Amino acid sequence: MDSHYVIIYRPGNSWAVGKSLYEQKIADHVRYVERLLKEKKLVQAGPFTDGSGALAIIAPTDEQSAREIMARDPGIIDGVWDGELHPWTLL
């Protein structure tokens, strides 16, 4: 079993109410996620189909590193997203 961390993203204070995910100011967040994927720090990520948020699976790491990844996310810094970190085990 591999240990990972999951970030659950929910709309934050800067979320534009009434607009879809694709109308939000998330370009910097998307670039950040793409970079994490290239650096193999991210396993997978994507939005929930009900529009309630998104999820990212962070590659095996320690909790401090996972918290730093989440804290450096431009979407969280800009308040578009609120992030919630959870330890997670891939079976």
Biopython code that builds the backbone (N, CA, C, O; Angstrom):
import numpy as np
from Bio.PDB.StructureBuilder import StructureBuilder

atoms = [
    (1, "MET", "N", (0.835, -1.184, 0.000)),
    (1, "MET", "CA", (0.000, 0.000, 0.000)),
    (1, "MET", "C", (0.882, 1.250, 0.000)),
    (1, "MET", "O", (1.852, 1.343, 0.752)),
    (2, "ASP", "N", (0.526, 2.195, -0.851)),
    (2, "ASP", "CA", (1.270, 3.442, -0.942)),
    (2, "ASP", "C", (0.533, 4.547, -0.199)),
    (2, "ASP", "O", (-0.691, 4.658, -0.278)),
    (3, "SER", "N", (1.290, 5.358, 0.520)),
    (3, "SER", "CA", (0.723, 6.480, 1.255)),
    (3, "SER", "C", (0.819, 7.748, 0.402)),
    (3, "SER", "O", (1.871, 8.043, -0.166)),
    (4, "HIS", "N", (-0.263, 8.480, 0.318)),
    (4, "HIS", "CA", (-0.344, 9.726, -0.433)),
    (4, "HIS", "C", (-1.050, 10.762, 0.432)),
    (4, "HIS", "O", (-1.451, 10.479, 1.561)),
    (5, "TYR", "N", (-1.195, 11.953, -0.111)),
    (5, "TYR", "CA", (-2.021, 12.997, 0.490)),
    (5, "TYR", "C", (-2.994, 13.476, -0.562)),
    (5, "TYR", "O", (-2.672, 13.546, -1.748)),
    (6, "VAL", "N", (-4.197, 13.806, -0.105)),
    (6, "VAL", "CA", (-5.239, 14.298, -0.995)),
    (6, "VAL", "C", (-5.585, 15.722, -0.589)),
    (6, "VAL", "O", (-5.755, 16.023, 0.593)),
    (7, "ILE", "N", (-5.685, 16.588, -1.581)),
    (7, "ILE", "CA", (-6.181, 17.940, -1.347)),
    (7, "ILE", "C", (-7.592, 17.994, -1.905)),
    (7, "ILE", "O", (-7.822, 17.697, -3.077)),
    (8, "ILE", "N", (-8.524, 18.375, -1.060)),
    (8, "ILE", "CA", (-9.890, 18.612, -1.509)),
    (8, "ILE", "C", (-10.044, 20.125, -1.636)),
    (8, "ILE", "O", (-9.857, 20.874, -0.676)),
    (9, "TYR", "N", (-10.386, 20.545, -2.831)),
    (9, "TYR", "CA", (-10.571, 21.969, -3.116)),
    (9, "TYR", "C", (-12.062, 22.296, -3.087)),
    (9, "TYR", "O", (-12.880, 21.587, -3.673)),
    (10, "ARG", "N", (-12.397, 23.376, -2.398)),
    (10, "ARG", "CA", (-13.766, 23.904, -2.368)),
    (10, "ARG", "C", (-13.688, 25.387, -2.745)),
    (10, "ARG", "O", (-12.664, 26.030, -2.514)),
    (11, "PRO", "N", (-14.756, 25.930, -3.319)),
    (11, "PRO", "CA", (-14.728, 27.353, -3.661)),
    (11, "PRO", "C", (-14.370, 28.222, -2.461)),
    (11, "PRO", "O", (-14.907, 28.046, -1.367)),
    (12, "GLY", "N", (-13.454, 29.164, -2.683)),
    (12, "GLY", "CA", (-12.996, 30.060, -1.626)),
    (12, "GLY", "C", (-13.664, 31.425, -1.704)),
    (12, "GLY", "O", (-14.628, 31.612, -2.446)),
    (13, "ASN", "N", (-13.149, 32.371, -0.938)),
    (13, "ASN", "CA", (-13.721, 33.719, -0.859)),
    (13, "ASN", "C", (-13.690, 34.469, -2.186)),
    (13, "ASN", "O", (-14.536, 35.333, -2.419)),
    (14, "SER", "N", (-12.735, 34.159, -3.060)),
    (14, "SER", "CA", (-12.626, 34.850, -4.346)),
    (14, "SER", "C", (-13.346, 34.123, -5.476)),
    (14, "SER", "O", (-13.273, 34.543, -6.631)),
    (15, "TRP", "N", (-14.037, 33.040, -5.152)),
    (15, "TRP", "CA", (-14.801, 32.294, -6.162)),
    (15, "TRP", "C", (-15.901, 33.207, -6.701)),
    (15, "TRP", "O", (-16.645, 33.807, -5.924)),
    (16, "ALA", "N", (-16.005, 33.313, -8.001)),
    (16, "ALA", "CA", (-17.039, 34.134, -8.634)),
    (16, "ALA", "C", (-18.347, 33.340, -8.656)),
    (16, "ALA", "O", (-18.546, 32.470, -9.505)),
    (17, "VAL", "N", (-19.222, 33.651, -7.720)),
    (17, "VAL", "CA", (-20.494, 32.939, -7.587)),
    (17, "VAL", "C", (-21.312, 33.097, -8.865)),
    (17, "VAL", "O", (-21.389, 34.178, -9.449)),
    (18, "GLY", "N", (-21.914, 31.999, -9.276)),
    (18, "GLY", "CA", (-22.748, 32.008, -10.477)),
    (18, "GLY", "C", (-21.980, 31.721, -11.752)),
    (18, "GLY", "O", (-22.569, 31.630, -12.829)),
    (19, "LYS", "N", (-20.647, 31.577, -11.633)),
    (19, "LYS", "CA", (-19.834, 31.259, -12.800)),
    (19, "LYS", "C", (-19.313, 29.835, -12.679)),
    (19, "LYS", "O", (-19.074, 29.338, -11.578)),
    (20, "SER", "N", (-19.142, 29.192, -13.814)),
    (20, "SER", "CA", (-18.643, 27.817, -13.821)),
    (20, "SER", "C", (-17.151, 27.791, -13.480)),
    (20, "SER", "O", (-16.486, 28.826, -13.449)),
    (21, "LEU", "N", (-16.654, 26.608, -13.232)),
    (21, "LEU", "CA", (-15.231, 26.421, -12.960)),
    (21, "LEU", "C", (-14.382, 27.048, -14.063)),
    (21, "LEU", "O", (-13.352, 27.664, -13.789)),
    (22, "TYR", "N", (-14.816, 26.890, -15.299)),
    (22, "TYR", "CA", (-14.030, 27.335, -16.440)),
    (22, "TYR", "C", (-14.080, 28.850, -16.642)),
    (22, "TYR", "O", (-13.366, 29.386, -17.490)),
    (23, "GLU", "N", (-14.918, 29.540, -15.870)),
    (23, "GLU", "CA", (-14.986, 30.997, -15.904)),
    (23, "GLU", "C", (-14.252, 31.630, -14.717)),
    (23, "GLU", "O", (-14.191, 32.854, -14.607)),
    (24, "GLN", "N", (-13.701, 30.806, -13.840)),
    (24, "GLN", "CA", (-12.976, 31.289, -12.665)),
    (24, "GLN", "C", (-11.560, 31.696, -13.057)),
    (24, "GLN", "O", (-11.059, 31.284, -14.103)),
    (25, "LYS", "N", (-10.923, 32.494, -12.229)),
    (25, "LYS", "CA", (-9.543, 32.939, -12.470)),
    (25, "LYS", "C", (-8.580, 31.894, -11.909)),
    (25, "LYS", "O", (-7.994, 32.074, -10.841)),
    (26, "ILE", "N", (-8.431, 30.791, -12.661)),
    (26, "ILE", "CA", (-7.616, 29.674, -12.182)),
    (26, "ILE", "C", (-6.430, 29.353, -13.102)),
    (26, "ILE", "O", (-5.822, 28.292, -12.965)),
    (27, "ALA", "N", (-6.099, 30.235, -14.020)),
    (27, "ALA", "CA", (-5.004, 29.954, -14.959)),
    (27, "ALA", "C", (-3.693, 29.658, -14.231)),
    (27, "ALA", "O", (-2.981, 28.722, -14.596)),
    (28, "ASP", "N", (-3.370, 30.444, -13.208)),
    (28, "ASP", "CA", (-2.128, 30.207, -12.453)),
    (28, "ASP", "C", (-2.199, 28.885, -11.696)),
    (28, "ASP", "O", (-1.199, 28.175, -11.593)),
    (29, "HIS", "N", (-3.367, 28.552, -11.169)),
    (29, "HIS", "CA", (-3.574, 27.271, -10.486)),
    (29, "HIS", "C", (-3.346, 26.117, -11.466)),
    (29, "HIS", "O", (-2.671, 25.143, -11.132)),
    (30, "VAL", "N", (-3.901, 26.224, -12.658)),
    (30, "VAL", "CA", (-3.754, 25.167, -13.667)),
    (30, "VAL", "C", (-2.288, 24.984, -14.039)),
    (30, "VAL", "O", (-1.813, 23.854, -14.148)),
    (31, "ARG", "N", (-1.569, 26.084, -14.233)),
    (31, "ARG", "CA", (-0.133, 25.978, -14.548)),
    (31, "ARG", "C", (0.635, 25.319, -13.399)),
    (31, "ARG", "O", (1.539, 24.518, -13.635)),
    (32, "TYR", "N", (0.277, 25.651, -12.171)),
    (32, "TYR", "CA", (0.920, 25.060, -10.998)),
    (32, "TYR", "C", (0.672, 23.548, -10.960)),
    (32, "TYR", "O", (1.596, 22.769, -10.725)),
    (33, "VAL", "N", (-0.559, 23.148, -11.188)),
    (33, "VAL", "CA", (-0.906, 21.725, -11.189)),
    (33, "VAL", "C", (-0.154, 20.997, -12.305)),
    (33, "VAL", "O", (0.353, 19.896, -12.094)),
    (34, "GLU", "N", (-0.081, 21.601, -13.482)),
    (34, "GLU", "CA", (0.666, 20.992, -14.591)),
    (34, "GLU", "C", (2.145, 20.819, -14.237)),
    (34, "GLU", "O", (2.760, 19.808, -14.578)),
    (35, "ARG", "N", (2.705, 21.814, -13.552)),
    (35, "ARG", "CA", (4.117, 21.721, -13.140)),
    (35, "ARG", "C", (4.316, 20.597, -12.129)),
    (35, "ARG", "O", (5.281, 19.839, -12.226)),
    (36, "LEU", "N", (3.406, 20.484, -11.156)),
    (36, "LEU", "CA", (3.499, 19.403, -10.173)),
    (36, "LEU", "C", (3.424, 18.040, -10.855)),
    (36, "LEU", "O", (4.117, 17.103, -10.459)),
    (37, "LEU", "N", (2.590, 17.933, -11.869)),
    (37, "LEU", "CA", (2.465, 16.677, -12.609)),
    (37, "LEU", "C", (3.779, 16.342, -13.310)),
    (37, "LEU", "O", (4.232, 15.199, -13.263)),
    (38, "LYS", "N", (4.391, 17.328, -13.957)),
    (38, "LYS", "CA", (5.673, 17.109, -14.642)),
    (38, "LYS", "C", (6.777, 16.733, -13.659)),
    (38, "LYS", "O", (7.661, 15.938, -13.980)),
    (39, "GLU", "N", (6.720, 17.314, -12.446)),
    (39, "GLU", "CA", (7.722, 17.025, -11.423)),
    (39, "GLU", "C", (7.425, 15.731, -10.665)),
    (39, "GLU", "O", (8.156, 15.359, -9.747)),
    (40, "LYS", "N", (6.365, 15.062, -11.051)),
    (40, "LYS", "CA", (5.932, 13.795, -10.437)),
    (40, "LYS", "C", (5.578, 13.950, -8.957)),
    (40, "LYS", "O", (5.707, 13.007, -8.176)),
    (41, "LYS", "N", (5.134, 15.145, -8.587)),
    (41, "LYS", "CA", (4.660, 15.404, -7.232)),
    (41, "LYS", "C", (3.143, 15.246, -7.152)),
    (41, "LYS", "O", (2.561, 15.255, -6.067)),
    (42, "LEU", "N", (2.517, 15.103, -8.309)),
    (42, "LEU", "CA", (1.071, 14.974, -8.405)),
    (42, "LEU", "C", (0.745, 13.698, -9.156)),
    (42, "LEU", "O", (1.304, 13.440, -10.222)),
    (43, "VAL", "N", (-0.164, 12.896, -8.603)),
    (43, "VAL", "CA", (-0.575, 11.658, -9.254)),
    (43, "VAL", "C", (-1.708, 11.952, -10.234)),
    (43, "VAL", "O", (-1.618, 11.608, -11.413)),
    (44, "GLN", "N", (-2.761, 12.581, -9.752)),
    (44, "GLN", "CA", (-3.910, 12.956, -10.573)),
    (44, "GLN", "C", (-4.635, 14.107, -9.919)),
    (44, "GLN", "O", (-4.511, 14.342, -8.717)),
    (45, "ALA", "N", (-5.403, 14.828, -10.738)),
    (45, "ALA", "CA", (-6.218, 15.920, -10.216)),
    (45, "ALA", "C", (-7.353, 16.184, -11.187)),
    (45, "ALA", "O", (-7.270, 15.862, -12.372)),
    (46, "GLY", "N", (-8.412, 16.775, -10.662)),
    (46, "GLY", "CA", (-9.517, 17.152, -11.524)),
    (46, "GLY", "C", (-10.709, 17.627, -10.732)),
    (46, "GLY", "O", (-10.796, 17.420, -9.521)),
    (47, "PRO", "N", (-11.641, 18.276, -11.441)),
    (47, "PRO", "CA", (-12.834, 18.813, -10.775)),
    (47, "PRO", "C", (-13.886, 17.727, -10.529)),
    (47, "PRO", "O", (-13.934, 16.711, -11.223)),
    (48, "PHE", "N", (-14.716, 17.973, -9.529)),
    (48, "PHE", "CA", (-15.881, 17.127, -9.297)),
    (48, "PHE", "C", (-16.917, 17.470, -10.368)),
    (48, "PHE", "O", (-17.067, 18.640, -10.723)),
    (49, "THR", "N", (-17.622, 16.487, -10.880)),
    (49, "THR", "CA", (-18.576, 16.733, -11.955)),
    (49, "THR", "C", (-19.825, 17.478, -11.486)),
    (49, "THR", "O", (-20.595, 17.967, -12.313)),
    (50, "ASP", "N", (-20.035, 17.569, -10.178)),
    (50, "ASP", "CA", (-21.194, 18.315, -9.682)),
    (50, "ASP", "C", (-20.879, 19.790, -9.432)),
    (50, "ASP", "O", (-21.730, 20.529, -8.939)),
    (51, "GLY", "N", (-19.660, 20.222, -9.768)),
    (51, "GLY", "CA", (-19.282, 21.616, -9.637)),
    (51, "GLY", "C", (-18.961, 22.069, -8.223)),
    (51, "GLY", "O", (-18.812, 23.265, -7.977)),
    (52, "SER", "N", (-18.853, 21.123, -7.283)),
    (52, "SER", "CA", (-18.644, 21.492, -5.880)),
    (52, "SER", "C", (-17.182, 21.696, -5.492)),
    (52, "SER", "O", (-16.897, 22.091, -4.362)),
    (53, "GLY", "N", (-16.264, 21.436, -6.399)),
    (53, "GLY", "CA", (-14.858, 21.580, -6.075)),
    (53, "GLY", "C", (-13.999, 20.679, -6.929)),
    (53, "GLY", "O", (-14.358, 20.344, -8.058)),
    (54, "ALA", "N", (-12.859, 20.286, -6.380)),
    (54, "ALA", "CA", (-11.906, 19.463, -7.116)),
    (54, "ALA", "C", (-11.074, 18.656, -6.125)),
    (54, "ALA", "O", (-11.172, 18.843, -4.912)),
    (55, "LEU", "N", (-10.253, 17.755, -6.663)),
    (55, "LEU", "CA", (-9.427, 16.892, -5.840)),
    (55, "LEU", "C", (-8.066, 16.732, -6.497)),
    (55, "LEU", "O", (-7.970, 16.662, -7.722)),
    (56, "ALA", "N", (-7.024, 16.674, -5.697)),
    (56, "ALA", "CA", (-5.671, 16.395, -6.184)),
    (56, "ALA", "C", (-5.054, 15.330, -5.300)),
    (56, "ALA", "O", (-5.140, 15.405, -4.074)),
    (57, "ILE", "N", (-4.435, 14.344, -5.915)),
    (57, "ILE", "CA", (-3.723, 13.295, -5.193)),
    (57, "ILE", "C", (-2.237, 13.612, -5.301)),
    (57, "ILE", "O", (-1.658, 13.592, -6.388)),
    (58, "ILE", "N", (-1.633, 13.904, -4.153)),
    (58, "ILE", "CA", (-0.219, 14.270, -4.091)),
    (58, "ILE", "C", (0.605, 12.999, -3.954)),
    (58, "ILE", "O", (0.276, 12.117, -3.162)),
    (59, "ALA", "N", (1.677, 12.914, -4.730)),
    (59, "ALA", "CA", (2.548, 11.740, -4.716)),
    (59, "ALA", "C", (3.099, 11.493, -3.315)),
    (59, "ALA", "O", (3.128, 12.408, -2.492)),
    (60, "PRO", "N", (3.538, 10.261, -3.037)),
    (60, "PRO", "CA", (4.040, 9.938, -1.700)),
    (60, "PRO", "C", (5.057, 10.966, -1.213)),
    (60, "PRO", "O", (6.021, 11.294, -1.905)),
    (61, "THR", "N", (4.817, 11.455, -0.024)),
    (61, "THR", "CA", (5.653, 12.495, 0.562)),
    (61, "THR", "C", (5.321, 12.566, 2.047)),
    (61, "THR", "O", (4.485, 11.809, 2.542)),
    (62, "ASP", "N", (5.965, 13.458, 2.737)),
    (62, "ASP", "CA", (5.631, 13.656, 4.147)),
    (62, "ASP", "C", (4.583, 14.759, 4.261)),
    (62, "ASP", "O", (4.355, 15.509, 3.311)),
    (63, "GLU", "N", (3.955, 14.853, 5.417)),
    (63, "GLU", "CA", (2.874, 15.810, 5.606)),
    (63, "GLU", "C", (3.332, 17.251, 5.412)),
    (63, "GLU", "O", (2.616, 18.049, 4.808)),
    (64, "GLN", "N", (4.496, 17.588, 5.909)),
    (64, "GLN", "CA", (4.998, 18.959, 5.767)),
    (64, "GLN", "C", (5.148, 19.334, 4.297)),
    (64, "GLN", "O", (4.754, 20.430, 3.897)),
    (65, "SER", "N", (5.708, 18.447, 3.495)),
    (65, "SER", "CA", (5.867, 18.719, 2.062)),
    (65, "SER", "C", (4.513, 18.864, 1.381)),
    (65, "SER", "O", (4.333, 19.725, 0.520)),
    (66, "ALA", "N", (3.564, 18.021, 1.767)),
    (66, "ALA", "CA", (2.221, 18.100, 1.191)),
    (66, "ALA", "C", (1.562, 19.429, 1.557)),
    (66, "ALA", "O", (0.904, 20.048, 0.721)),
    (67, "ARG", "N", (1.740, 19.866, 2.802)),
    (67, "ARG", "CA", (1.173, 21.161, 3.228)),
    (67, "ARG", "C", (1.812, 22.323, 2.458)),
    (67, "ARG", "O", (1.136, 23.295, 2.119)),
    (68, "GLU", "N", (3.107, 22.215, 2.186)),
    (68, "GLU", "CA", (3.790, 23.254, 1.422)),
    (68, "GLU", "C", (3.281, 23.302, -0.019)),
    (68, "GLU", "O", (3.095, 24.380, -0.582)),
    (69, "ILE", "N", (3.059, 22.133, -0.608)),
    (69, "ILE", "CA", (2.507, 22.075, -1.964)),
    (69, "ILE", "C", (1.153, 22.781, -1.991)),
    (69, "ILE", "O", (0.883, 23.582, -2.885)),
    (70, "MET", "N", (0.315, 22.485, -1.020)),
    (70, "MET", "CA", (-1.009, 23.097, -0.959)),
    (70, "MET", "C", (-0.893, 24.606, -0.722)),
    (70, "MET", "O", (-1.591, 25.387, -1.370)),
    (71, "ALA", "N", (-0.027, 25.019, 0.191)),
    (71, "ALA", "CA", (0.107, 26.439, 0.544)),
    (71, "ALA", "C", (0.660, 27.272, -0.611)),
    (71, "ALA", "O", (0.384, 28.470, -0.687)),
    (72, "ARG", "N", (1.424, 26.670, -1.499)),
    (72, "ARG", "CA", (2.017, 27.403, -2.628)),
    (72, "ARG", "C", (1.092, 27.456, -3.849)),
    (72, "ARG", "O", (1.419, 28.093, -4.850)),
    (73, "ASP", "N", (-0.044, 26.794, -3.764)),
    (73, "ASP", "CA", (-0.987, 26.760, -4.885)),
    (73, "ASP", "C", (-1.565, 28.162, -5.106)),
    (73, "ASP", "O", (-2.199, 28.711, -4.206)),
    (74, "PRO", "N", (-1.356, 28.747, -6.290)),
    (74, "PRO", "CA", (-1.883, 30.086, -6.550)),
    (74, "PRO", "C", (-3.399, 30.185, -6.370)),
    (74, "PRO", "O", (-3.899, 31.238, -5.975)),
    (75, "GLY", "N", (-4.130, 29.122, -6.648)),
    (75, "GLY", "CA", (-5.578, 29.140, -6.460)),
    (75, "GLY", "C", (-5.960, 29.309, -5.003)),
    (75, "GLY", "O", (-6.963, 29.952, -4.693)),
    (76, "ILE", "N", (-5.173, 28.741, -4.112)),
    (76, "ILE", "CA", (-5.410, 28.896, -2.671)),
    (76, "ILE", "C", (-4.916, 30.265, -2.207)),
    (76, "ILE", "O", (-5.597, 30.951, -1.444)),
    (77, "ILE", "N", (-3.738, 30.656, -2.668)),
    (77, "ILE", "CA", (-3.192, 31.966, -2.302)),
    (77, "ILE", "C", (-4.157, 33.074, -2.718)),
    (77, "ILE", "O", (-4.379, 34.016, -1.957)),
    (78, "ASP", "N", (-4.734, 32.975, -3.916)),
    (78, "ASP", "CA", (-5.646, 33.990, -4.441)),
    (78, "ASP", "C", (-7.057, 33.894, -3.862)),
    (78, "ASP", "O", (-7.889, 34.768, -4.107)),
    (79, "GLY", "N", (-7.330, 32.833, -3.092)),
    (79, "GLY", "CA", (-8.637, 32.683, -2.471)),
    (79, "GLY", "C", (-9.724, 32.111, -3.363)),
    (79, "GLY", "O", (-10.888, 32.060, -2.966)),
    (80, "VAL", "N", (-9.358, 31.679, -4.566)),
    (80, "VAL", "CA", (-10.340, 31.034, -5.436)),
    (80, "VAL", "C", (-10.740, 29.689, -4.839)),
    (80, "VAL", "O", (-11.897, 29.276, -4.913)),
    (81, "TRP", "N", (-9.773, 29.028, -4.254)),
    (81, "TRP", "CA", (-9.996, 27.735, -3.605)),
    (81, "TRP", "C", (-9.683, 27.820, -2.116)),
    (81, "TRP", "O", (-8.820, 28.586, -1.687)),
    (82, "ASP", "N", (-10.397, 27.023, -1.347)),
    (82, "ASP", "CA", (-10.003, 26.658, 0.011)),
    (82, "ASP", "C", (-9.521, 25.223, -0.101)),
    (82, "ASP", "O", (-10.154, 24.412, -0.777)),
    (83, "GLY", "N", (-8.424, 24.898, 0.542)),
    (83, "GLY", "CA", (-7.879, 23.550, 0.458)),
    (83, "GLY", "C", (-7.946, 22.826, 1.780)),
    (83, "GLY", "O", (-7.777, 23.417, 2.847)),
    (84, "GLU", "N", (-8.194, 21.543, 1.689)),
    (84, "GLU", "CA", (-8.258, 20.680, 2.869)),
    (84, "GLU", "C", (-7.364, 19.472, 2.590)),
    (84, "GLU", "O", (-7.583, 18.755, 1.613)),
    (85, "LEU", "N", (-6.379, 19.243, 3.421)),
    (85, "LEU", "CA", (-5.408, 18.167, 3.217)),
    (85, "LEU", "C", (-5.759, 16.949, 4.068)),
    (85, "LEU", "O", (-6.092, 17.071, 5.247)),
    (86, "HIS", "N", (-5.679, 15.772, 3.445)),
    (86, "HIS", "CA", (-5.962, 14.520, 4.150)),
    (86, "HIS", "C", (-4.917, 13.473, 3.769)),
    (86, "HIS", "O", (-4.554, 13.370, 2.598)),
    (87, "PRO", "N", (-4.431, 12.699, 4.730)),
    (87, "PRO", "CA", (-3.607, 11.536, 4.383)),
    (87, "PRO", "C", (-4.517, 10.506, 3.726)),
    (87, "PRO", "O", (-5.695, 10.390, 4.065)),
    (88, "TRP", "N", (-3.956, 9.768, 2.791)),
    (88, "TRP", "CA", (-4.765, 8.832, 2.003)),
    (88, "TRP", "C", (-3.896, 7.645, 1.602)),
    (88, "TRP", "O", (-2.720, 7.815, 1.278)),
    (89, "THR", "N", (-4.461, 6.465, 1.623)),
    (89, "THR", "CA", (-3.728, 5.269, 1.244)),
    (89, "THR", "C", (-4.322, 4.664, 0.003)),
    (89, "THR", "O", (-5.523, 4.399, -0.056)),
    (90, "LEU", "N", (-3.491, 4.444, -0.985)),
    (90, "LEU", "CA", (-3.883, 3.779, -2.218)),
    (90, "LEU", "C", (-3.790, 2.271, -1.989)),
    (90, "LEU", "O", (-2.720, 1.754, -1.670)),
    (91, "LEU", "N", (-4.891, 1.579, -2.148)),
    (91, "LEU", "CA", (-4.898, 0.132, -1.932)),
    (91, "LEU", "C", (-4.532, -0.613, -3.192)),
    (91, "LEU", "O", (-4.489, -1.844, -3.191)),
]
sb = StructureBuilder()
sb.init_structure("model")
sb.init_model(0)
sb.init_chain("A")
sb.init_seg("    ")
for serial, (resi, resn, name, xyz) in enumerate(atoms, 1):
    if name == "N":
        sb.init_residue(resn, " ", resi, " ")
    sb.init_atom(name, np.array(xyz, "f"), 0.0, 1.0, " ", f" {name:<3s}", serial, name[0])
structure = sb.get_structure()
